[in-house]
Amino acid sequence: MKNITTILFCLILALSAEADSLDDTLKDDFSKQEAVKIRFEVNKSLFSYEAGKFKIENIKKNRDKIRAITDRIIPWAVMERMNPAEVARIIVYMYHADEAGTHFLDSEDLIPLIARHEITLKNFVLMVQYNNETKTAGIPEEIRDAFLGYAFSKGWDGLSILAGGRGLIIAKLYGLDINKTASLLARRIPANGAKASPASLTAVIENVIGESINEKNARIIINNLADSQKAFTQAENSPKGLKAITESSSQSNTAVKTAGSAPTQKHIKNTTVDKEPGIIIEDKSSAVRKENWQILKIPDFYEAIRPWLGTRYKYGGKSKKTGIDCSGFTRAVLTDGKVGVPPEKIGYSSVSQSTIGSPVNRNSIRAGDLVFFSASPARKKITHVGLATSAGYFTHASMRGVVNDDLNKKWWAQRFITSRRIFAEVKK
């Protein structure tokens, strides 16, 4: 009884210290009530587990880690308009991902996707793996995001998502159209990969590719799915279990890197892939060609934006009906027939959009300019894009949907990276 009392006393002291620590970290951007809610949810998810193992020293050690993670999440939270429950959820996910050996910079891209959803930590770790592998292999950002957004909306588990990513990488190694391959994989991969046999997952990918996968690196990548599946099904939701999942994919890392430098010419003919419309489909209105599109008329610009206001957010989304993300929104408005920017001039991702036109100083921003921001600790990493509607305001797709915002607000001003001008003239 005395030992239990001592443990509880130490726990109370540790949690009290955590209250001061987290509240101090959150005070500038959240109300006192919101800070209390965030701290409560984090404590409930993490500290009860540590106390149950009677490792009070872990609570003290992890207090510093949680504060550091929280510091990194706040820009994301404010810029994406997260509520306290979502902030706490992301802190917990990032904490466990860190314990599993995953770096914050590798996990943060998924924050807009997962903040509003409860998922298992095992699924989250494999989603991070999917993102890292497809990025390393050079799968275009717009395709990997659209595929992941689709899979997530359909309730795929982390293993199915990883299998889809492996299929995209192998398609690249074989020189197939990745956009169209993604569409086929999205329809054929089972949602619950943990319950499928490794052979069945392999068969789906081989059927999409259209022939037996014999290329050495492709074989390594696809065979490693069996190791990932075994680790996924056997691992517990603990740091050790999560680390086992990430380590199970280590054998495929070199092969995935090889895909990143693979030639782009076609190696095999696949009529099934060739007939696919692809995941990234051009809206018919985008085909409208407008003369003198370099001259932007403000009424037409606002008219193109207005129907999008309030549209819900969807990771990798491109439509008013199902949802849209930040770069999907900017592209949709700019290529709208009323505005008329030729579709081939506007990329699908925020990074590609940051290279078009010419750079503009923040003090010179005007309506029609693209504005770019970073919520990342890597301050030059672009994580968000919007469209300036005047010198001080912009419209963008946040987690709360398409909204108007003030460019001079603290986090937008501090996290501004660049602006790009694509219109030669703006007329009222």
DAPEFEN-V213067 format. One record per residue. N is the residue number from 1. RES is the residue in one small letter. PHI is phi in whole degrees, 0 to 359 (none if undefined). NEAR is the number of other ideal C-beta (glycine too) atoms within 8 Angstrom. Layout:
n: <N | N>
res: <RES | RES>
phi: <PHI | PHI>
near: <NEAR | NEAR>
//
This chain:
n: <1 | 2 | 3 | 4 | 5 | 6 | 7 | 8 | 9 | 10 | 11 | 12 | 13 | 14 | 15 | 16 | 17 | 18 | 19 | 20 | 21 | 22 | 23 | 24 | 25 | 26 | 27 | 28 | 29 | 30 | 31 | 32 | 33 | 34 | 35 | 36 | 37 | 38 | 39 | 40 | 41 | 42 | 43 | 44 | 45 | 46 | 47 | 48 | 49 | 50 | 51 | 52 | 53 | 54 | 55 | 56 | 57 | 58 | 59 | 60 | 61 | 62 | 63 | 64 | 65 | 66 | 67 | 68 | 69 | 70 | 71 | 72 | 73 | 74 | 75 | 76 | 77 | 78 | 79 | 80 | 81 | 82 | 83 | 84 | 85 | 86 | 87 | 88 | 89 | 90 | 91 | 92 | 93 | 94 | 95 | 96 | 97 | 98 | 99 | 100 | 101 | 102 | 103 | 104 | 105 | 106 | 107 | 108 | 109 | 110 | 111 | 112 | 113 | 114 | 115 | 116 | 117 | 118 | 119 | 120 | 121 | 122 | 123 | 124 | 125 | 126 | 127 | 128 | 129 | 130 | 131 | 132 | 133 | 134 | 135 | 136 | 137 | 138 | 139 | 140 | 141 | 142 | 143 | 144 | 145 | 146 | 147 | 148 | 149 | 150 | 151 | 152 | 153 | 154 | 155 | 156 | 157 | 158 | 159 | 160 | 161 | 162 | 163 | 164 | 165 | 166 | 167 | 168 | 169 | 170 | 171 | 172 | 173 | 174 | 175 | 176 | 177 | 178 | 179 | 180 | 181 | 182 | 183 | 184 | 185 | 186 | 187 | 188 | 189 | 190 | 191 | 192 | 193 | 194 | 195 | 196 | 197 | 198 | 199 | 200 | 201 | 202 | 203 | 204 | 205 | 206 | 207 | 208 | 209 | 210 | 211 | 212 | 213 | 214 | 215 | 216 | 217 | 218 | 219 | 220 | 221 | 222 | 223 | 224 | 225 | 226 | 227 | 228 | 229 | 230 | 231 | 232 | 233 | 234 | 235 | 236 | 237 | 238 | 239 | 240 | 241 | 242 | 243 | 244 | 245 | 246 | 247 | 248 | 249 | 250 | 251 | 252 | 253 | 254 | 255 | 256 | 257 | 258 | 259 | 260 | 261 | 262 | 263 | 264 | 265 | 266 | 267 | 268 | 269 | 270 | 271 | 272 | 273 | 274 | 275 | 276 | 277 | 278 | 279 | 280 | 281 | 282 | 283 | 284 | 285 | 286 | 287 | 288 | 289 | 290 | 291 | 292 | 293 | 294 | 295 | 296 | 297 | 298 | 299 | 300 | 301 | 302 | 303 | 304 | 305 | 306 | 307 | 308 | 309 | 310 | 311 | 312 | 313 | 314 | 315 | 316 | 317 | 318 | 319 | 320 | 321 | 322 | 323 | 324 | 325 | 326 | 327 | 328 | 329 | 330 | 331 | 332 | 333 | 334 | 335 | 336 | 337 | 338 | 339 | 340 | 341 | 342 | 343 | 344 | 345 | 346 | 347 | 348 | 349 | 350 | 351 | 352 | 353 | 354 | 355 | 356 | 357 | 358 | 359 | 360 | 361 | 362 | 363 | 364 | 365 | 366 | 367 | 368 | 369 | 370 | 371 | 372 | 373 | 374 | 375 | 376 | 377 | 378 | 379 | 380 | 381 | 382 | 383 | 384 | 385 | 386 | 387 | 388 | 389 | 390 | 391 | 392 | 393 | 394 | 395 | 396 | 397 | 398 | 399 | 400 | 401 | 402 | 403 | 404 | 405 | 406 | 407 | 408 | 409 | 410 | 411 | 412 | 413 | 414 | 415 | 416 | 417 | 418 | 419 | 420 | 421 | 422 | 423 | 424 | 425 | 426 | 427 | 428>
res: <m | k | n | i | t | t | i | l | f | c | l | i | l | a | l | s | a | e | a | d | s | l | d | d | t | l | k | d | d | f | s | k | q | e | a | v | k | i | r | f | e | v | n | k | s | l | f | s | y | e | a | g | k | f | k | i | e | n | i | k | k | n | r | d | k | i | r | a | i | t | d | r | i | i | p | w | a | v | m | e | r | m | n | p | a | e | v | a | r | i | i | v | y | m | y | h | a | d | e | a | g | t | h | f | l | d | s | e | d | l | i | p | l | i | a | r | h | e | i | t | l | k | n | f | v | l | m | v | q | y | n | n | e | t | k | t | a | g | i | p | e | e | i | r | d | a | f | l | g | y | a | f | s | k | g | w | d | g | l | s | i | l | a | g | g | r | g | l | i | i | a | k | l | y | g | l | d | i | n | k | t | a | s | l | l | a | r | r | i | p | a | n | g | a | k | a | s | p | a | s | l | t | a | v | i | e | n | v | i | g | e | s | i | n | e | k | n | a | r | i | i | i | n | n | l | a | d | s | q | k | a | f | t | q | a | e | n | s | p | k | g | l | k | a | i | t | e | s | s | s | q | s | n | t | a | v | k | t | a | g | s | a | p | t | q | k | h | i | k | n | t | t | v | d | k | e | p | g | i | i | i | e | d | k | s | s | a | v | r | k | e | n | w | q | i | l | k | i | p | d | f | y | e | a | i | r | p | w | l | g | t | r | y | k | y | g | g | k | s | k | k | t | g | i | d | c | s | g | f | t | r | a | v | l | t | d | g | k | v | g | v | p | p | e | k | i | g | y | s | s | v | s | q | s | t | i | g | s | p | v | n | r | n | s | i | r | a | g | d | l | v | f | f | s | a | s | p | a | r | k | k | i | t | h | v | g | l | a | t | s | a | g | y | f | t | h | a | s | m | r | g | v | v | n | d | d | l | n | k | k | w | w | a | q | r | f | i | t | s | r | r | i | f | a | e | v | k | k>
phi: <none | 298 | 296 | 296 | 298 | 297 | 298 | 296 | 297 | 296 | 296 | 300 | 297 | 296 | 291 | 295 | 297 | 296 | 300 | 297 | 293 | 291 | 300 | 294 | 293 | 268 | 300 | 284 | 237 | 226 | 292 | 300 | 295 | 295 | 299 | 297 | 296 | 298 | 298 | 299 | 293 | 295 | 300 | 299 | 280 | 253 | 289 | 297 | 293 | 295 | 295 | 297 | 268 | 59 | 245 | 297 | 297 | 293 | 298 | 293 | 295 | 286 | 301 | 292 | 295 | 295 | 296 | 295 | 295 | 299 | 304 | 284 | 275 | 307 | 302 | 299 | 298 | 288 | 290 | 263 | 59 | 285 | 271 | 305 | 297 | 290 | 299 | 299 | 299 | 293 | 302 | 295 | 300 | 291 | 299 | 291 | 297 | 296 | 298 | 276 | 94 | 263 | 285 | 305 | 296 | 276 | 263 | 295 | 300 | 271 | 305 | 296 | 282 | 259 | 302 | 261 | 227 | 274 | 228 | 286 | 296 | 296 | 296 | 298 | 299 | 286 | 295 | 297 | 299 | 304 | 297 | 294 | 294 | 293 | 293 | 299 | 282 | 84 | 290 | 307 | 306 | 295 | 283 | 294 | 289 | 296 | 295 | 296 | 299 | 296 | 300 | 295 | 294 | 267 | 78 | 294 | 277 | 299 | 291 | 296 | 297 | 298 | 299 | 298 | 298 | 297 | 298 | 296 | 295 | 294 | 300 | 293 | 298 | 268 | 76 | 277 | 291 | 291 | 299 | 286 | 298 | 301 | 296 | 294 | 298 | 299 | 274 | 252 | 285 | 293 | 292 | 252 | 293 | 296 | 264 | 273 | 279 | 306 | 296 | 289 | 294 | 298 | 297 | 300 | 296 | 296 | 294 | 290 | 296 | 102 | 198 | 298 | 275 | 246 | 302 | 307 | 293 | 296 | 295 | 299 | 297 | 285 | 293 | 293 | 300 | 297 | 294 | 294 | 295 | 297 | 295 | 295 | 284 | 266 | 287 | 269 | 279 | 222 | 307 | 296 | 294 | 294 | 294 | 298 | 293 | 294 | 289 | 295 | 265 | 298 | 295 | 270 | 301 | 295 | 294 | 295 | 297 | 298 | 297 | 296 | 250 | 289 | 295 | 263 | 291 | 286 | 257 | 229 | 265 | 221 | 292 | 296 | 295 | 300 | 276 | 289 | 284 | 90 | 285 | 271 | 246 | 290 | 294 | 301 | 295 | 290 | 281 | 295 | 258 | 243 | 289 | 54 | 295 | 295 | 260 | 267 | 263 | 305 | 302 | 293 | 298 | 295 | 294 | 288 | 283 | 310 | 296 | 275 | 302 | 89 | 301 | 290 | 277 | 217 | 300 | 75 | 283 | 223 | 227 | 294 | 286 | 261 | 123 | 213 | 254 | 297 | 286 | 295 | 294 | 298 | 292 | 298 | 291 | 294 | 267 | 301 | 303 | 288 | 262 | 87 | 295 | 303 | 306 | 290 | 270 | 241 | 289 | 269 | 251 | 296 | 294 | 293 | 291 | 284 | 254 | 273 | 64 | 232 | 291 | 228 | 295 | 304 | 285 | 249 | 298 | 224 | 304 | 97 | 284 | 276 | 239 | 236 | 222 | 228 | 263 | 278 | 299 | 279 | 297 | 268 | 279 | 284 | 240 | 204 | 219 | 214 | 243 | 294 | 253 | 194 | 293 | 239 | 225 | 212 | 244 | 204 | 262 | 259 | 299 | 268 | 104 | 281 | 220 | 266 | 215 | 264 | 296 | 267 | 297 | 315 | 288 | 291 | 293 | 287 | 256 | 295 | 252 | 199 | 227 | 235 | 254 | 242 | 255 | 286 | 211 | 237 | 244 | 281>
near: <4 | 5 | 6 | 7 | 8 | 8 | 11 | 8 | 8 | 9 | 12 | 8 | 8 | 13 | 11 | 8 | 10 | 14 | 9 | 8 | 11 | 15 | 12 | 7 | 10 | 14 | 9 | 3 | 8 | 9 | 5 | 7 | 6 | 10 | 14 | 9 | 11 | 15 | 14 | 9 | 13 | 14 | 11 | 8 | 9 | 12 | 13 | 9 | 8 | 12 | 12 | 6 | 7 | 6 | 8 | 12 | 6 | 9 | 15 | 9 | 8 | 11 | 12 | 7 | 10 | 15 | 11 | 8 | 13 | 12 | 8 | 12 | 13 | 11 | 11 | 14 | 12 | 11 | 13 | 13 | 9 | 12 | 6 | 12 | 8 | 12 | 13 | 15 | 12 | 15 | 14 | 12 | 12 | 14 | 13 | 14 | 15 | 12 | 9 | 12 | 7 | 11 | 6 | 12 | 9 | 10 | 13 | 13 | 7 | 11 | 13 | 10 | 11 | 13 | 12 | 5 | 7 | 3 | 8 | 7 | 11 | 13 | 11 | 15 | 16 | 16 | 16 | 13 | 15 | 15 | 14 | 9 | 15 | 12 | 10 | 10 | 13 | 10 | 13 | 10 | 11 | 13 | 14 | 15 | 12 | 14 | 16 | 15 | 14 | 11 | 13 | 13 | 7 | 7 | 6 | 13 | 12 | 17 | 14 | 16 | 17 | 16 | 14 | 16 | 16 | 15 | 15 | 18 | 15 | 16 | 14 | 14 | 12 | 11 | 11 | 13 | 10 | 12 | 11 | 13 | 16 | 15 | 12 | 12 | 15 | 12 | 5 | 8 | 14 | 10 | 9 | 9 | 17 | 9 | 5 | 10 | 5 | 9 | 6 | 9 | 17 | 11 | 8 | 14 | 15 | 11 | 8 | 14 | 15 | 9 | 6 | 4 | 11 | 6 | 9 | 7 | 11 | 13 | 10 | 12 | 14 | 13 | 8 | 13 | 14 | 8 | 10 | 15 | 13 | 9 | 12 | 14 | 7 | 7 | 12 | 5 | 9 | 7 | 8 | 7 | 12 | 17 | 11 | 11 | 17 | 13 | 9 | 12 | 14 | 7 | 7 | 12 | 8 | 8 | 12 | 13 | 10 | 10 | 16 | 9 | 6 | 10 | 4 | 4 | 5 | 6 | 5 | 10 | 5 | 9 | 6 | 9 | 14 | 8 | 5 | 11 | 5 | 10 | 11 | 10 | 7 | 7 | 9 | 5 | 8 | 9 | 7 | 7 | 6 | 8 | 4 | 5 | 9 | 8 | 10 | 13 | 8 | 10 | 7 | 10 | 15 | 9 | 8 | 11 | 12 | 7 | 6 | 14 | 10 | 7 | 12 | 7 | 15 | 11 | 11 | 13 | 13 | 11 | 8 | 6 | 4 | 5 | 10 | 16 | 16 | 12 | 13 | 13 | 17 | 16 | 12 | 12 | 13 | 11 | 14 | 11 | 7 | 8 | 14 | 11 | 10 | 9 | 9 | 4 | 7 | 13 | 11 | 11 | 11 | 13 | 9 | 11 | 16 | 13 | 7 | 11 | 7 | 5 | 8 | 11 | 7 | 8 | 4 | 6 | 12 | 10 | 10 | 11 | 14 | 16 | 13 | 15 | 14 | 13 | 12 | 10 | 6 | 7 | 8 | 6 | 8 | 12 | 11 | 12 | 14 | 15 | 15 | 16 | 11 | 7 | 7 | 6 | 11 | 11 | 14 | 14 | 13 | 13 | 11 | 7 | 10 | 13 | 11 | 7 | 12 | 7 | 15 | 6 | 8 | 6 | 10 | 13 | 9 | 6 | 12 | 12 | 10 | 8 | 14 | 15 | 12 | 12 | 10 | 4 | 7 | 10 | 7 | 5>
//
